């Protein structure tokens, strides 16, 4: 029997009345082959010429080998007008389905830029809605591989409604399953809002952009001249706006880190993150910390060295590494268990808290709390950043986001004061008074309303000004204040620090404490939801 002859539509001749099962199977093979290959071989070449992979190549890199199961591969749009009725490719420009990453189920959808430029129409959106519903129902992470030009203009309001359905599902799934957006092409308008609702956003330099209105509209409205990358490129959003958490030079390394991030996350909010034991003993001494952190509270150092010394094998995954660099947020493992780390960074702006650092840490704390990831807070903070810009731009309400996030968190929480912890910033960095489970400190800690020099200038101002030798008196009063209120045991004597510990025992004490807190249960007041500061 000969193979059924294909028509111009890519399907076998449908004029025949009687078909055998074998012929129907051959027909199915032809149709699926057309769906896999795409409508135009030259479109694949154009995609590669831009330095971009195809949607299916991206899925292959993301998921375990041969694990992908596609859903609605044969879906086609039913729109008419503007020539759409004559162009009805399979998949309708988005590939949806599920597979595994390290053996754990992950749902995925990937825009196929070769078809309608990845633009979203009614059928396209319905496929995404379905896979999002499946991910939520199955309790598994959702990864979107975004490479789409926004709403399909030819389909009008139906396309806009499709975006609304995606936004609604993003919100419904928030805090229930991890949602990761990978930006792999130009994404404008509605295509940029869905990623903003997800937990993590990855971008690739040069080839991916995000903006609400593109350079042409900006030029027409404001007269400003700017390129696509200058307006919404990976480095802009990872370092300036904070919209993107990560930026990469190529798609391969980007998707590799997506896989690594998934290995650190639970599948949903009813599970714990997967355990992965290493050969790094939980009771390993961390004596190197004595040399890493200078005794002088005004000297800078890189807090990432401290994190490396504490966590398993020195391996951690920093979130938002290029934005709000005065605070470090990271996922790591300690004795095989995943933890979230929030740490002031003295190497950047002396580790002060400002608007961006507060918002960055607040979102991370909320994420960890939503997905049962214990929090370890490393404190070395001189206070909040003073300044007119900070006050006028809302440091009060925006800084309060971090305070709210910590106070609202019910996961195990441990704070450790490494050196200084001054003023309101000390309280905000998960102090005993806002509910941390264990408050620890190193012997050199200075917990106070402010530094000794500033405090002495305020308290003894008149006495210093009236002295024959003001500077000598000022230095004497500074020493008096330090001896009275800033010695390392002042907070411990009042129960505000649970223990002053040997830095060399830091890893061991944190591991033991987290093991004890693993079964922590906290009852919250009955309420629909809180109203966090905006």
BELLIN-V507755 format. One record per backbone hydrogen bond with DSSP energy under -1.0 kcal/mol. NH is the residue of the N-H (numbers start at 1). CO is the residue of the C=O. Records with the same first field share a line. If there is no record, write none. Layout:
# BELLIN-V507755
NH: CO + CO
This chain:
# BELLIN-V507755
7: 11
10: 7
13: 5
24: 20
25: 21
26: 22
27: 23
28: 24
29: 25
30: 26
31: 27
32: 28
33: 29
34: 30
35: 31
36: 32
37: 33
38: 34
43: 40
45: 41
46: 42
47: 43
48: 44
49: 45
50: 46
51: 48
52: 47
58: 54
59: 55
60: 56
61: 57
62: 58
63: 59
64: 100
67: 64
69: 98
71: 96
75: 72
84: 81
86: 83
87: 84
91: 75
94: 91
95: 110
97: 108
98: 69
99: 106
101: 104
104: 101
106: 99
107: 141
108: 97
109: 143
110: 95
111: 145
112: 93
115: 112
118: 115
119: 116
120: 150
125: 121
126: 122
127: 123
128: 124
129: 125
130: 126
131: 127
132: 128
133: 129
134: 130
135: 131
136: 132
137: 133
138: 134
139: 135
140: 135
142: 178
143: 107
144: 180
145: 109
146: 182
149: 117
152: 120
155: 152
156: 153
158: 155
159: 156
160: 156
161: 157
162: 158
163: 159
164: 160
165: 161
166: 162
167: 163
168: 164
169: 165
170: 166
171: 167
172: 168
173: 169
176: 173
177: 173
180: 142
181: 200
182: 144
183: 202
184: 146
187: 209
189: 211
191: 188
192: 189
194: 190
196: 192
197: 194
198: 195
199: 179
200: 179
202: 181
203: 246
205: 248
207: 205
208: 204
209: 185
210: 232
211: 187
218: 214
219: 215
220: 216
221: 217
222: 218
223: 219
231: 227
232: 228
233: 229
237: 233
238: 234
239: 235
240: 236
241: 236
244: 237
245: 201
246: 201
248: 203
254: 250
255: 251
256: 252
257: 253
258: 254
259: 255
260: 256
261: 257
262: 258
263: 259
264: 261
265: 262
269: 176
271: 268
276: 336
284: 281
286: 504
289: 286
290: 287
291: 288
292: 288
293: 289
299: 296
305: 302
307: 303
308: 304
309: 305
310: 306
311: 307
312: 333
314: 311
315: 312
317: 331
319: 329
323: 320
327: 324
328: 343
330: 341
331: 317
332: 339
334: 337
337: 334
339: 332
340: 374
341: 330
342: 376
343: 328
344: 378
345: 326
348: 345
351: 348
352: 349
353: 383
358: 354
359: 355
360: 356
361: 357
362: 358
363: 359
364: 360
365: 361
366: 362
367: 363
368: 364
369: 365
370: 366
371: 367
372: 369
373: 368
375: 412
376: 340
377: 414
378: 342
379: 416
381: 420
385: 353
391: 387
392: 388
393: 389
394: 391
395: 390
398: 394
399: 395
400: 396
403: 399
404: 400
405: 401
406: 402
407: 403
408: 404
414: 375
415: 438
416: 377
417: 440
418: 379
421: 446
422: 381
423: 448
427: 423
428: 424
429: 425
430: 428
431: 427
434: 431
435: 432
436: 431
437: 413
438: 413
440: 415
441: 499
442: 417
445: 442
446: 419
448: 421
455: 451
456: 452
457: 453
458: 454
459: 455
460: 456
464: 460
465: 461
466: 462
473: 469
474: 470
475: 471
476: 472
477: 473
478: 474
479: 475
480: 476
481: 477
482: 478
483: 479
484: 480
485: 481
486: 482
490: 487
493: 489
495: 492
496: 491
498: 439
499: 439
501: 441
505: 502
506: 503
509: 505
510: 506
511: 507
512: 508
513: 509
514: 510
515: 511
516: 512
517: 513
520: 517
